[in-house]
């Protein structure tokens, strides 16, 4: 599957059961719902998927099962990156053996804090030796170091580096869009930039908020494509504070709390991310413009009318 056909991708959570083990039934239920609502691509095993808490074998089992669930309907990007270049190459090639995984998401190495030359060397080595096409993941808020726009542009010309998930300023995104290889795809990883990034020429968004507001985000893009930019803008303004609320506690704890209230049974978070307590759930509900006790009861699947007058 080609990323060129995707604009609204979900960086999907990893559901856990009461024994804190992978819950594939909940994963299938959530995935099918999101596709029905308009998500047309996924990142599995990313930040929102709590990848640092998954073992090597759990990641492989998760990716195999997810590929079966998707069954070729939309593109799948699987997280394979680490701060060890050799291990990243080895694990990416293990994942490449899984039928139905289309791309590898490789994060800028966290903790080590390489400079730009080190980043170029890391991604070039991974791309040269990997059997999967690579998506760069630039998320300085979590890695402690930012890949410069000029570095992304240089790497965009590598034949096996196909896209970037960019969590940085719109000015940097514009530079990448203007100077990248013509076959290189650009996605924002910031939900609040979803509309603006598309208008600027990015392919779309790799989203967290689409777990809970997929219908509204799909309508926002559809309104834009139909030339109704004012309607699309009203939807983005309606979404923006709700998107922010989903990050008021360490992610993915807010998203999981809402999904659980909606009946998806995705479970809690693995430590060191703490599952929301009752007080935090009340604060989150109010930030989402819901009644304070909303997350203590069953929530509807649609948390807003999803129309331009909302």
C-alpha positions, 0 to 999 in steps of 0.5 A: 500500500502506498502512503500517497493515498493516505491523509488521515493516519491513526497512531494507534494505541496498544490495547491491554487486557486485565492481565496487562497482556496484548488484547488482539480482540480489542485491537481489531474492534478499534481498528475496524471502527477507525477505518469505518470512520475515515482513517486510511492508514496506521502507525502501529508500535509508535509513541501512542502504542507504548512501544518502549514498554513492549518486549521484542517478541510482543512487538513482533506478535502485535505487528503480525496480528495487526497486519492480519486485521488490516488485510491490505485495506490501508497502509501500515507503518510499524515502529522499528527505531531505537537509539542503536543503529545496528539493532534498528537495522536488525529489527527492521529486517525482522519486521520486513518479513511480516506480510502486510507491513508496508513501512518502518517508522524510525525515530531520531535516536533518543537519549544519545542526542546525535548531531545532524551528521550523526542523524544522516549517518544513522538513517543512511545506514538503516535505509541502505540495509533495510528491506522496508522503506523508511519513514523518519520520525522527528519528535524532538519533544521526546527524543531531546534533539531535533532533526533540522529541516535541511537534514530531512531534505537531504535524506528525502533524496535517499531511494529507501526513505519515503516520508517523514512524520514531522513534529516541529514548526510550520515554518520548518514543514514549509521548508521541507515541502519546498525542497524535498524530493518530489516522491517524498511524503510529508505528514505532520505529527501534530494534530493541531496542524492537521488542516494547516499542514494539508493546505501548505502541501503536506500529505496529511496527519499521523494523528492521536486525536483521530481515535476519538474524533475521526469522523470530525477530522475526516469531514474537515478534510472532505470540506477542504477538498470540496472547496469549503475552506471556511467550514473546514476551518470551523471544524479545526477550531472546534477540534483544537482544544479537544486535541490539546486536552488529549495531551493534558496528561502523559499520552496515551493515558487520556486517549485510552480513558476516552476509548474505554468509556466508549466501550473499546476496552483498550485497558490501562497504560503500562508503567511508567505511564500511569493510567488516569485516576478518577480526579484526572478523568474528571479534569479531562472530561471537562477539558473535552467539554463533556460533563465532569463525570462523563468518563465514569459512564458509557460515552457515545462513539461520536463525541460531537455532531461533526458538522460545520455548525457544531 
